[in-house]
């Protein structure tokens, strides 16, 4: 399988059949959650990806033929890892749990 580029767009507003425009709510949150699920599904399928957010990204609307109501959020290059691929040591350095978790009694 050859690699793919997935471009994630956020639809800020929609248009009704009569032409009226309506606002979509919680767009960044919804796109973030959906993209997280997509990345988890890709990894579960044995694929890898690397999130890329070029700046500026508006050129992606023209390149992908997307309307002005959509905003490009990120590009996900997706494919199978090389047989000899490894995770860089710096990516394995994690903060201790007590630095990222607060537990409050019920």
Phi and psi restraints in degrees (range 20) as a CNS / XPLOR table:
assign (resid 1 and name C) (resid 2 and name N)
       (resid 2 and name CA) (resid 2 and name C) 1.0 -83.7 20.0 2
assign (resid 2 and name N) (resid 2 and name CA)
       (resid 2 and name C) (resid 3 and name N) 1.0 159.1 20.0 2
assign (resid 2 and name C) (resid 3 and name N)
       (resid 3 and name CA) (resid 3 and name C) 1.0 -69.7 20.0 2
assign (resid 3 and name N) (resid 3 and name CA)
       (resid 3 and name C) (resid 4 and name N) 1.0 158.6 20.0 2
assign (resid 3 and name C) (resid 4 and name N)
       (resid 4 and name CA) (resid 4 and name C) 1.0 -126.4 20.0 2
assign (resid 4 and name N) (resid 4 and name CA)
       (resid 4 and name C) (resid 5 and name N) 1.0 155.7 20.0 2
assign (resid 4 and name C) (resid 5 and name N)
       (resid 5 and name CA) (resid 5 and name C) 1.0 -113.1 20.0 2
assign (resid 5 and name N) (resid 5 and name CA)
       (resid 5 and name C) (resid 6 and name N) 1.0 120.9 20.0 2
assign (resid 5 and name C) (resid 6 and name N)
       (resid 6 and name CA) (resid 6 and name C) 1.0 -105.6 20.0 2
assign (resid 6 and name N) (resid 6 and name CA)
       (resid 6 and name C) (resid 7 and name N) 1.0 122.6 20.0 2
assign (resid 6 and name C) (resid 7 and name N)
       (resid 7 and name CA) (resid 7 and name C) 1.0 -102.6 20.0 2
assign (resid 7 and name N) (resid 7 and name CA)
       (resid 7 and name C) (resid 8 and name N) 1.0 121.7 20.0 2
assign (resid 7 and name C) (resid 8 and name N)
       (resid 8 and name CA) (resid 8 and name C) 1.0 -93.7 20.0 2
assign (resid 8 and name N) (resid 8 and name CA)
       (resid 8 and name C) (resid 9 and name N) 1.0 126.3 20.0 2
assign (resid 8 and name C) (resid 9 and name N)
       (resid 9 and name CA) (resid 9 and name C) 1.0 -116.6 20.0 2
assign (resid 9 and name N) (resid 9 and name CA)
       (resid 9 and name C) (resid 10 and name N) 1.0 150.1 20.0 2
assign (resid 9 and name C) (resid 10 and name N)
       (resid 10 and name CA) (resid 10 and name C) 1.0 -110.6 20.0 2
assign (resid 10 and name N) (resid 10 and name CA)
       (resid 10 and name C) (resid 11 and name N) 1.0 125.2 20.0 2
assign (resid 10 and name C) (resid 11 and name N)
       (resid 11 and name CA) (resid 11 and name C) 1.0 -89.2 20.0 2
assign (resid 11 and name N) (resid 11 and name CA)
       (resid 11 and name C) (resid 12 and name N) 1.0 107.1 20.0 2
assign (resid 11 and name C) (resid 12 and name N)
       (resid 12 and name CA) (resid 12 and name C) 1.0 -75.6 20.0 2
assign (resid 12 and name N) (resid 12 and name CA)
       (resid 12 and name C) (resid 13 and name N) 1.0 -33.3 20.0 2
assign (resid 12 and name C) (resid 13 and name N)
       (resid 13 and name CA) (resid 13 and name C) 1.0 -148.6 20.0 2
assign (resid 13 and name N) (resid 13 and name CA)
       (resid 13 and name C) (resid 14 and name N) 1.0 160.5 20.0 2
assign (resid 13 and name C) (resid 14 and name N)
       (resid 14 and name CA) (resid 14 and name C) 1.0 -121.7 20.0 2
assign (resid 14 and name N) (resid 14 and name CA)
       (resid 14 and name C) (resid 15 and name N) 1.0 175.6 20.0 2
assign (resid 14 and name C) (resid 15 and name N)
       (resid 15 and name CA) (resid 15 and name C) 1.0 -129.2 20.0 2
assign (resid 15 and name N) (resid 15 and name CA)
       (resid 15 and name C) (resid 16 and name N) 1.0 130.8 20.0 2
assign (resid 15 and name C) (resid 16 and name N)
       (resid 16 and name CA) (resid 16 and name C) 1.0 -77.5 20.0 2
assign (resid 16 and name N) (resid 16 and name CA)
       (resid 16 and name C) (resid 17 and name N) 1.0 163.4 20.0 2
assign (resid 16 and name C) (resid 17 and name N)
       (resid 17 and name CA) (resid 17 and name C) 1.0 -54.6 20.0 2
assign (resid 17 and name N) (resid 17 and name CA)
       (resid 17 and name C) (resid 18 and name N) 1.0 -29.3 20.0 2
assign (resid 17 and name C) (resid 18 and name N)
       (resid 18 and name CA) (resid 18 and name C) 1.0 -83.9 20.0 2
assign (resid 18 and name N) (resid 18 and name CA)
       (resid 18 and name C) (resid 19 and name N) 1.0 0.5 20.0 2
assign (resid 18 and name C) (resid 19 and name N)
       (resid 19 and name CA) (resid 19 and name C) 1.0 97.1 20.0 2
assign (resid 19 and name N) (resid 19 and name CA)
       (resid 19 and name C) (resid 20 and name N) 1.0 -10.2 20.0 2
assign (resid 19 and name C) (resid 20 and name N)
       (resid 20 and name CA) (resid 20 and name C) 1.0 -65.8 20.0 2
assign (resid 20 and name N) (resid 20 and name CA)
       (resid 20 and name C) (resid 21 and name N) 1.0 141.6 20.0 2
assign (resid 20 and name C) (resid 21 and name N)
       (resid 21 and name CA) (resid 21 and name C) 1.0 -95.4 20.0 2
assign (resid 21 and name N) (resid 21 and name CA)
       (resid 21 and name C) (resid 22 and name N) 1.0 142.7 20.0 2
assign (resid 21 and name C) (resid 22 and name N)
       (resid 22 and name CA) (resid 22 and name C) 1.0 -133.3 20.0 2
assign (resid 22 and name N) (resid 22 and name CA)
       (resid 22 and name C) (resid 23 and name N) 1.0 148.7 20.0 2
assign (resid 22 and name C) (resid 23 and name N)
       (resid 23 and name CA) (resid 23 and name C) 1.0 -86.2 20.0 2
assign (resid 23 and name N) (resid 23 and name CA)
       (resid 23 and name C) (resid 24 and name N) 1.0 138.1 20.0 2
assign (resid 23 and name C) (resid 24 and name N)
       (resid 24 and name CA) (resid 24 and name C) 1.0 -93.6 20.0 2
assign (resid 24 and name N) (resid 24 and name CA)
       (resid 24 and name C) (resid 25 and name N) 1.0 133.9 20.0 2
assign (resid 24 and name C) (resid 25 and name N)
       (resid 25 and name CA) (resid 25 and name C) 1.0 -98.9 20.0 2
assign (resid 25 and name N) (resid 25 and name CA)
       (resid 25 and name C) (resid 26 and name N) 1.0 154.3 20.0 2
assign (resid 25 and name C) (resid 26 and name N)
       (resid 26 and name CA) (resid 26 and name C) 1.0 56.4 20.0 2
assign (resid 26 and name N) (resid 26 and name CA)
       (resid 26 and name C) (resid 27 and name N) 1.0 37.8 20.0 2
assign (resid 26 and name C) (resid 27 and name N)
       (resid 27 and name CA) (resid 27 and name C) 1.0 -63.4 20.0 2
assign (resid 27 and name N) (resid 27 and name CA)
       (resid 27 and name C) (resid 28 and name N) 1.0 -51.7 20.0 2
assign (resid 27 and name C) (resid 28 and name N)
       (resid 28 and name CA) (resid 28 and name C) 1.0 -59.6 20.0 2
assign (resid 28 and name N) (resid 28 and name CA)
       (resid 28 and name C) (resid 29 and name N) 1.0 -40.7 20.0 2
assign (resid 28 and name C) (resid 29 and name N)
       (resid 29 and name CA) (resid 29 and name C) 1.0 -65.3 20.0 2
assign (resid 29 and name N) (resid 29 and name CA)
       (resid 29 and name C) (resid 30 and name N) 1.0 -44.5 20.0 2
assign (resid 29 and name C) (resid 30 and name N)
       (resid 30 and name CA) (resid 30 and name C) 1.0 -65.1 20.0 2
assign (resid 30 and name N) (resid 30 and name CA)
       (resid 30 and name C) (resid 31 and name N) 1.0 -42.6 20.0 2
assign (resid 30 and name C) (resid 31 and name N)
       (resid 31 and name CA) (resid 31 and name C) 1.0 -66.3 20.0 2
assign (resid 31 and name N) (resid 31 and name CA)
       (resid 31 and name C) (resid 32 and name N) 1.0 -40.0 20.0 2
assign (resid 31 and name C) (resid 32 and name N)
       (resid 32 and name CA) (resid 32 and name C) 1.0 -62.7 20.0 2
assign (resid 32 and name N) (resid 32 and name CA)
       (resid 32 and name C) (resid 33 and name N) 1.0 -44.9 20.0 2
assign (resid 32 and name C) (resid 33 and name N)
       (resid 33 and name CA) (resid 33 and name C) 1.0 -64.9 20.0 2
assign (resid 33 and name N) (resid 33 and name CA)
       (resid 33 and name C) (resid 34 and name N) 1.0 -46.4 20.0 2
assign (resid 33 and name C) (resid 34 and name N)
       (resid 34 and name CA) (resid 34 and name C) 1.0 -62.3 20.0 2
assign (resid 34 and name N) (resid 34 and name CA)
       (resid 34 and name C) (resid 35 and name N) 1.0 -40.5 20.0 2
assign (resid 34 and name C) (resid 35 and name N)
       (resid 35 and name CA) (resid 35 and name C) 1.0 -67.4 20.0 2
assign (resid 35 and name N) (resid 35 and name CA)
       (resid 35 and name C) (resid 36 and name N) 1.0 -38.0 20.0 2
assign (resid 35 and name C) (resid 36 and name N)
       (resid 36 and name CA) (resid 36 and name C) 1.0 -60.9 20.0 2
assign (resid 36 and name N) (resid 36 and name CA)
       (resid 36 and name C) (resid 37 and name N) 1.0 -43.4 20.0 2
assign (resid 36 and name C) (resid 37 and name N)
       (resid 37 and name CA) (resid 37 and name C) 1.0 -63.5 20.0 2
assign (resid 37 and name N) (resid 37 and name CA)
       (resid 37 and name C) (resid 38 and name N) 1.0 -40.7 20.0 2
assign (resid 37 and name C) (resid 38 and name N)
       (resid 38 and name CA) (resid 38 and name C) 1.0 -60.8 20.0 2
assign (resid 38 and name N) (resid 38 and name CA)
       (resid 38 and name C) (resid 39 and name N) 1.0 -46.8 20.0 2
assign (resid 38 and name C) (resid 39 and name N)
       (resid 39 and name CA) (resid 39 and name C) 1.0 -63.4 20.0 2
assign (resid 39 and name N) (resid 39 and name CA)
       (resid 39 and name C) (resid 40 and name N) 1.0 -42.0 20.0 2
assign (resid 39 and name C) (resid 40 and name N)
       (resid 40 and name CA) (resid 40 and name C) 1.0 -62.3 20.0 2
assign (resid 40 and name N) (resid 40 and name CA)
       (resid 40 and name C) (resid 41 and name N) 1.0 -42.0 20.0 2
assign (resid 40 and name C) (resid 41 and name N)
       (resid 41 and name CA) (resid 41 and name C) 1.0 -65.5 20.0 2
assign (resid 41 and name N) (resid 41 and name CA)
       (resid 41 and name C) (resid 42 and name N) 1.0 -40.4 20.0 2
assign (resid 41 and name C) (resid 42 and name N)
       (resid 42 and name CA) (resid 42 and name C) 1.0 -61.4 20.0 2
assign (resid 42 and name N) (resid 42 and name CA)
       (resid 42 and name C) (resid 43 and name N) 1.0 -46.4 20.0 2
assign (resid 42 and name C) (resid 43 and name N)
       (resid 43 and name CA) (resid 43 and name C) 1.0 -64.7 20.0 2
assign (resid 43 and name N) (resid 43 and name CA)
       (resid 43 and name C) (resid 44 and name N) 1.0 -38.8 20.0 2
assign (resid 43 and name C) (resid 44 and name N)
       (resid 44 and name CA) (resid 44 and name C) 1.0 -62.8 20.0 2
assign (resid 44 and name N) (resid 44 and name CA)
       (resid 44 and name C) (resid 45 and name N) 1.0 -30.9 20.0 2
assign (resid 44 and name C) (resid 45 and name N)
       (resid 45 and name CA) (resid 45 and name C) 1.0 -83.0 20.0 2
assign (resid 45 and name N) (resid 45 and name CA)
       (resid 45 and name C) (resid 46 and name N) 1.0 2.8 20.0 2
assign (resid 45 and name C) (resid 46 and name N)
       (resid 46 and name CA) (resid 46 and name C) 1.0 87.8 20.0 2
assign (resid 46 and name N) (resid 46 and name CA)
       (resid 46 and name C) (resid 47 and name N) 1.0 9.3 20.0 2
assign (resid 46 and name C) (resid 47 and name N)
       (resid 47 and name CA) (resid 47 and name C) 1.0 -96.6 20.0 2
assign (resid 47 and name N) (resid 47 and name CA)
       (resid 47 and name C) (resid 48 and name N) 1.0 165.0 20.0 2
assign (resid 47 and name C) (resid 48 and name N)
       (resid 48 and name CA) (resid 48 and name C) 1.0 -127.5 20.0 2
assign (resid 48 and name N) (resid 48 and name CA)
       (resid 48 and name C) (resid 49 and name N) 1.0 158.2 20.0 2
assign (resid 48 and name C) (resid 49 and name N)
       (resid 49 and name CA) (resid 49 and name C) 1.0 -149.3 20.0 2
assign (resid 49 and name N) (resid 49 and name CA)
       (resid 49 and name C) (resid 50 and name N) 1.0 163.5 20.0 2
assign (resid 49 and name C) (resid 50 and name N)
       (resid 50 and name CA) (resid 50 and name C) 1.0 -135.1 20.0 2
assign (resid 50 and name N) (resid 50 and name CA)
       (resid 50 and name C) (resid 51 and name N) 1.0 117.5 20.0 2
assign (resid 50 and name C) (resid 51 and name N)
       (resid 51 and name CA) (resid 51 and name C) 1.0 -69.9 20.0 2
assign (resid 51 and name N) (resid 51 and name CA)
       (resid 51 and name C) (resid 52 and name N) 1.0 132.8 20.0 2
assign (resid 51 and name C) (resid 52 and name N)
       (resid 52 and name CA) (resid 52 and name C) 1.0 -133.8 20.0 2
assign (resid 52 and name N) (resid 52 and name CA)
       (resid 52 and name C) (resid 53 and name N) 1.0 130.3 20.0 2
assign (resid 52 and name C) (resid 53 and name N)
       (resid 53 and name CA) (resid 53 and name C) 1.0 -125.4 20.0 2
assign (resid 53 and name N) (resid 53 and name CA)
       (resid 53 and name C) (resid 54 and name N) 1.0 84.7 20.0 2
assign (resid 53 and name C) (resid 54 and name N)
       (resid 54 and name CA) (resid 54 and name C) 1.0 -66.5 20.0 2
assign (resid 54 and name N) (resid 54 and name CA)
       (resid 54 and name C) (resid 55 and name N) 1.0 156.2 20.0 2
assign (resid 54 and name C) (resid 55 and name N)
       (resid 55 and name CA) (resid 55 and name C) 1.0 -134.0 20.0 2
assign (resid 55 and name N) (resid 55 and name CA)
       (resid 55 and name C) (resid 56 and name N) 1.0 121.7 20.0 2
assign (resid 55 and name C) (resid 56 and name N)
       (resid 56 and name CA) (resid 56 and name C) 1.0 -80.1 20.0 2
assign (resid 56 and name N) (resid 56 and name CA)
       (resid 56 and name C) (resid 57 and name N) 1.0 163.4 20.0 2
assign (resid 56 and name C) (resid 57 and name N)
       (resid 57 and name CA) (resid 57 and name C) 1.0 -116.3 20.0 2
assign (resid 57 and name N) (resid 57 and name CA)
       (resid 57 and name C) (resid 58 and name N) 1.0 -2.5 20.0 2
assign (resid 57 and name C) (resid 58 and name N)
       (resid 58 and name CA) (resid 58 and name C) 1.0 -58.8 20.0 2
assign (resid 58 and name N) (resid 58 and name CA)
       (resid 58 and name C) (resid 59 and name N) 1.0 -26.0 20.0 2
assign (resid 58 and name C) (resid 59 and name N)
       (resid 59 and name CA) (resid 59 and name C) 1.0 -59.5 20.0 2
assign (resid 59 and name N) (resid 59 and name CA)
       (resid 59 and name C) (resid 60 and name N) 1.0 -23.3 20.0 2
assign (resid 59 and name C) (resid 60 and name N)
       (resid 60 and name CA) (resid 60 and name C) 1.0 -67.0 20.0 2
assign (resid 60 and name N) (resid 60 and name CA)
       (resid 60 and name C) (resid 61 and name N) 1.0 -29.0 20.0 2
assign (resid 60 and name C) (resid 61 and name N)
       (resid 61 and name CA) (resid 61 and name C) 1.0 -60.0 20.0 2
assign (resid 61 and name N) (resid 61 and name CA)
       (resid 61 and name C) (resid 62 and name N) 1.0 -47.9 20.0 2
assign (resid 61 and name C) (resid 62 and name N)
       (resid 62 and name CA) (resid 62 and name C) 1.0 -67.7 20.0 2
assign (resid 62 and name N) (resid 62 and name CA)
       (resid 62 and name C) (resid 63 and name N) 1.0 -45.3 20.0 2
assign (resid 62 and name C) (resid 63 and name N)
       (resid 63 and name CA) (resid 63 and name C) 1.0 -60.7 20.0 2
assign (resid 63 and name N) (resid 63 and name CA)
       (resid 63 and name C) (resid 64 and name N) 1.0 -38.7 20.0 2
assign (resid 63 and name C) (resid 64 and name N)
       (resid 64 and name CA) (resid 64 and name C) 1.0 -98.6 20.0 2
assign (resid 64 and name N) (resid 64 and name CA)
       (resid 64 and name C) (resid 65 and name N) 1.0 1.1 20.0 2
assign (resid 64 and name C) (resid 65 and name N)
       (resid 65 and name CA) (resid 65 and name C) 1.0 66.2 20.0 2
assign (resid 65 and name N) (resid 65 and name CA)
       (resid 65 and name C) (resid 66 and name N) 1.0 37.3 20.0 2
assign (resid 65 and name C) (resid 66 and name N)
       (resid 66 and name CA) (resid 66 and name C) 1.0 -98.8 20.0 2
assign (resid 66 and name N) (resid 66 and name CA)
       (resid 66 and name C) (resid 67 and name N) 1.0 149.1 20.0 2
assign (resid 66 and name C) (resid 67 and name N)
       (resid 67 and name CA) (resid 67 and name C) 1.0 -73.8 20.0 2
assign (resid 67 and name N) (resid 67 and name CA)
       (resid 67 and name C) (resid 68 and name N) 1.0 166.8 20.0 2
assign (resid 67 and name C) (resid 68 and name N)
       (resid 68 and name CA) (resid 68 and name C) 1.0 -65.3 20.0 2
assign (resid 68 and name N) (resid 68 and name CA)
       (resid 68 and name C) (resid 69 and name N) 1.0 -19.4 20.0 2
assign (resid 68 and name C) (resid 69 and name N)
       (resid 69 and name CA) (resid 69 and name C) 1.0 -72.4 20.0 2
assign (resid 69 and name N) (resid 69 and name CA)
       (resid 69 and name C) (resid 70 and name N) 1.0 -10.4 20.0 2
assign (resid 69 and name C) (resid 70 and name N)
       (resid 70 and name CA) (resid 70 and name C) 1.0 -109.5 20.0 2
assign (resid 70 and name N) (resid 70 and name CA)
       (resid 70 and name C) (resid 71 and name N) 1.0 141.3 20.0 2
assign (resid 70 and name C) (resid 71 and name N)
       (resid 71 and name CA) (resid 71 and name C) 1.0 -117.1 20.0 2
assign (resid 71 and name N) (resid 71 and name CA)
       (resid 71 and name C) (resid 72 and name N) 1.0 126.2 20.0 2
assign (resid 71 and name C) (resid 72 and name N)
       (resid 72 and name CA) (resid 72 and name C) 1.0 -67.1 20.0 2
assign (resid 72 and name N) (resid 72 and name CA)
       (resid 72 and name C) (resid 73 and name N) 1.0 137.0 20.0 2
assign (resid 72 and name C) (resid 73 and name N)
       (resid 73 and name CA) (resid 73 and name C) 1.0 -109.3 20.0 2
assign (resid 73 and name N) (resid 73 and name CA)
       (resid 73 and name C) (resid 74 and name N) 1.0 -46.4 20.0 2
assign (resid 73 and name C) (resid 74 and name N)
       (resid 74 and name CA) (resid 74 and name C) 1.0 -163.2 20.0 2
assign (resid 74 and name N) (resid 74 and name CA)
       (resid 74 and name C) (resid 75 and name N) 1.0 164.3 20.0 2
assign (resid 74 and name C) (resid 75 and name N)
       (resid 75 and name CA) (resid 75 and name C) 1.0 -114.3 20.0 2
assign (resid 75 and name N) (resid 75 and name CA)
       (resid 75 and name C) (resid 76 and name N) 1.0 133.4 20.0 2
assign (resid 75 and name C) (resid 76 and name N)
       (resid 76 and name CA) (resid 76 and name C) 1.0 -115.7 20.0 2
assign (resid 76 and name N) (resid 76 and name CA)
       (resid 76 and name C) (resid 77 and name N) 1.0 101.0 20.0 2
assign (resid 76 and name C) (resid 77 and name N)
       (resid 77 and name CA) (resid 77 and name C) 1.0 -71.0 20.0 2
assign (resid 77 and name N) (resid 77 and name CA)
       (resid 77 and name C) (resid 78 and name N) 1.0 126.9 20.0 2
assign (resid 77 and name C) (resid 78 and name N)
       (resid 78 and name CA) (resid 78 and name C) 1.0 -127.6 20.0 2
assign (resid 78 and name N) (resid 78 and name CA)
       (resid 78 and name C) (resid 79 and name N) 1.0 138.6 20.0 2
assign (resid 78 and name C) (resid 79 and name N)
       (resid 79 and name CA) (resid 79 and name C) 1.0 -177.0 20.0 2
assign (resid 79 and name N) (resid 79 and name CA)
       (resid 79 and name C) (resid 80 and name N) 1.0 -175.6 20.0 2
assign (resid 79 and name C) (resid 80 and name N)
       (resid 80 and name CA) (resid 80 and name C) 1.0 -85.6 20.0 2
assign (resid 80 and name N) (resid 80 and name CA)
       (resid 80 and name C) (resid 81 and name N) 1.0 142.2 20.0 2
assign (resid 80 and name C) (resid 81 and name N)
       (resid 81 and name CA) (resid 81 and name C) 1.0 -71.6 20.0 2
assign (resid 81 and name N) (resid 81 and name CA)
       (resid 81 and name C) (resid 82 and name N) 1.0 153.9 20.0 2
assign (resid 81 and name C) (resid 82 and name N)
       (resid 82 and name CA) (resid 82 and name C) 1.0 -64.9 20.0 2
assign (resid 82 and name N) (resid 82 and name CA)
       (resid 82 and name C) (resid 83 and name N) 1.0 151.7 20.0 2
assign (resid 82 and name C) (resid 83 and name N)
       (resid 83 and name CA) (resid 83 and name C) 1.0 -56.5 20.0 2
assign (resid 83 and name N) (resid 83 and name CA)
       (resid 83 and name C) (resid 84 and name N) 1.0 -32.6 20.0 2
assign (resid 83 and name C) (resid 84 and name N)
       (resid 84 and name CA) (resid 84 and name C) 1.0 -99.2 20.0 2
assign (resid 84 and name N) (resid 84 and name CA)
       (resid 84 and name C) (resid 85 and name N) 1.0 10.8 20.0 2
assign (resid 84 and name C) (resid 85 and name N)
       (resid 85 and name CA) (resid 85 and name C) 1.0 -66.7 20.0 2
assign (resid 85 and name N) (resid 85 and name CA)
       (resid 85 and name C) (resid 86 and name N) 1.0 141.7 20.0 2
assign (resid 85 and name C) (resid 86 and name N)
       (resid 86 and name CA) (resid 86 and name C) 1.0 -132.7 20.0 2
assign (resid 86 and name N) (resid 86 and name CA)
       (resid 86 and name C) (resid 87 and name N) 1.0 162.0 20.0 2
assign (resid 86 and name C) (resid 87 and name N)
       (resid 87 and name CA) (resid 87 and name C) 1.0 -88.7 20.0 2
assign (resid 87 and name N) (resid 87 and name CA)
       (resid 87 and name C) (resid 88 and name N) 1.0 129.1 20.0 2
assign (resid 87 and name C) (resid 88 and name N)
       (resid 88 and name CA) (resid 88 and name C) 1.0 -59.4 20.0 2
assign (resid 88 and name N) (resid 88 and name CA)
       (resid 88 and name C) (resid 89 and name N) 1.0 145.4 20.0 2
assign (resid 88 and name C) (resid 89 and name N)
       (resid 89 and name CA) (resid 89 and name C) 1.0 -57.6 20.0 2
assign (resid 89 and name N) (resid 89 and name CA)
       (resid 89 and name C) (resid 90 and name N) 1.0 -37.3 20.0 2
assign (resid 89 and name C) (resid 90 and name N)
       (resid 90 and name CA) (resid 90 and name C) 1.0 -62.0 20.0 2
assign (resid 90 and name N) (resid 90 and name CA)
       (resid 90 and name C) (resid 91 and name N) 1.0 -32.2 20.0 2
assign (resid 90 and name C) (resid 91 and name N)
       (resid 91 and name CA) (resid 91 and name C) 1.0 -72.7 20.0 2
assign (resid 91 and name N) (resid 91 and name CA)
       (resid 91 and name C) (resid 92 and name N) 1.0 -17.3 20.0 2
assign (resid 91 and name C) (resid 92 and name N)
       (resid 92 and name CA) (resid 92 and name C) 1.0 -89.9 20.0 2
assign (resid 92 and name N) (resid 92 and name CA)
       (resid 92 and name C) (resid 93 and name N) 1.0 -7.0 20.0 2
assign (resid 92 and name C) (resid 93 and name N)
       (resid 93 and name CA) (resid 93 and name C) 1.0 -79.7 20.0 2
assign (resid 93 and name N) (resid 93 and name CA)
       (resid 93 and name C) (resid 94 and name N) 1.0 115.7 20.0 2
assign (resid 93 and name C) (resid 94 and name N)
       (resid 94 and name CA) (resid 94 and name C) 1.0 -119.6 20.0 2
assign (resid 94 and name N) (resid 94 and name CA)
       (resid 94 and name C) (resid 95 and name N) 1.0 150.1 20.0 2
assign (resid 94 and name C) (resid 95 and name N)
       (resid 95 and name CA) (resid 95 and name C) 1.0 -70.9 20.0 2
assign (resid 95 and name N) (resid 95 and name CA)
       (resid 95 and name C) (resid 96 and name N) 1.0 149.9 20.0 2
assign (resid 95 and name C) (resid 96 and name N)
       (resid 96 and name CA) (resid 96 and name C) 1.0 -64.5 20.0 2
assign (resid 96 and name N) (resid 96 and name CA)
       (resid 96 and name C) (resid 97 and name N) 1.0 151.0 20.0 2
assign (resid 96 and name C) (resid 97 and name N)
       (resid 97 and name CA) (resid 97 and name C) 1.0 -55.3 20.0 2
assign (resid 97 and name N) (resid 97 and name CA)
       (resid 97 and name C) (resid 98 and name N) 1.0 -39.8 20.0 2
assign (resid 97 and name C) (resid 98 and name N)
       (resid 98 and name CA) (resid 98 and name C) 1.0 -64.8 20.0 2
assign (resid 98 and name N) (resid 98 and name CA)
       (resid 98 and name C) (resid 99 and name N) 1.0 -17.6 20.0 2
assign (resid 98 and name C) (resid 99 and name N)
       (resid 99 and name CA) (resid 99 and name C) 1.0 -84.6 20.0 2
assign (resid 99 and name N) (resid 99 and name CA)
       (resid 99 and name C) (resid 100 and name N) 1.0 -16.7 20.0 2
assign (resid 99 and name C) (resid 100 and name N)
       (resid 100 and name CA) (resid 100 and name C) 1.0 -120.9 20.0 2
assign (resid 100 and name N) (resid 100 and name CA)
       (resid 100 and name C) (resid 101 and name N) 1.0 -3.7 20.0 2
assign (resid 100 and name C) (resid 101 and name N)
       (resid 101 and name CA) (resid 101 and name C) 1.0 -127.1 20.0 2
assign (resid 101 and name N) (resid 101 and name CA)
       (resid 101 and name C) (resid 102 and name N) 1.0 130.4 20.0 2
assign (resid 101 and name C) (resid 102 and name N)
       (resid 102 and name CA) (resid 102 and name C) 1.0 -118.4 20.0 2
assign (resid 102 and name N) (resid 102 and name CA)
       (resid 102 and name C) (resid 103 and name N) 1.0 128.9 20.0 2
assign (resid 102 and name C) (resid 103 and name N)
       (resid 103 and name CA) (resid 103 and name C) 1.0 -113.7 20.0 2
assign (resid 103 and name N) (resid 103 and name CA)
       (resid 103 and name C) (resid 104 and name N) 1.0 127.0 20.0 2
assign (resid 103 and name C) (resid 104 and name N)
       (resid 104 and name CA) (resid 104 and name C) 1.0 -114.4 20.0 2
assign (resid 104 and name N) (resid 104 and name CA)
       (resid 104 and name C) (resid 105 and name N) 1.0 137.1 20.0 2
assign (resid 104 and name C) (resid 105 and name N)
       (resid 105 and name CA) (resid 105 and name C) 1.0 -63.7 20.0 2
assign (resid 105 and name N) (resid 105 and name CA)
       (resid 105 and name C) (resid 106 and name N) 1.0 149.1 20.0 2
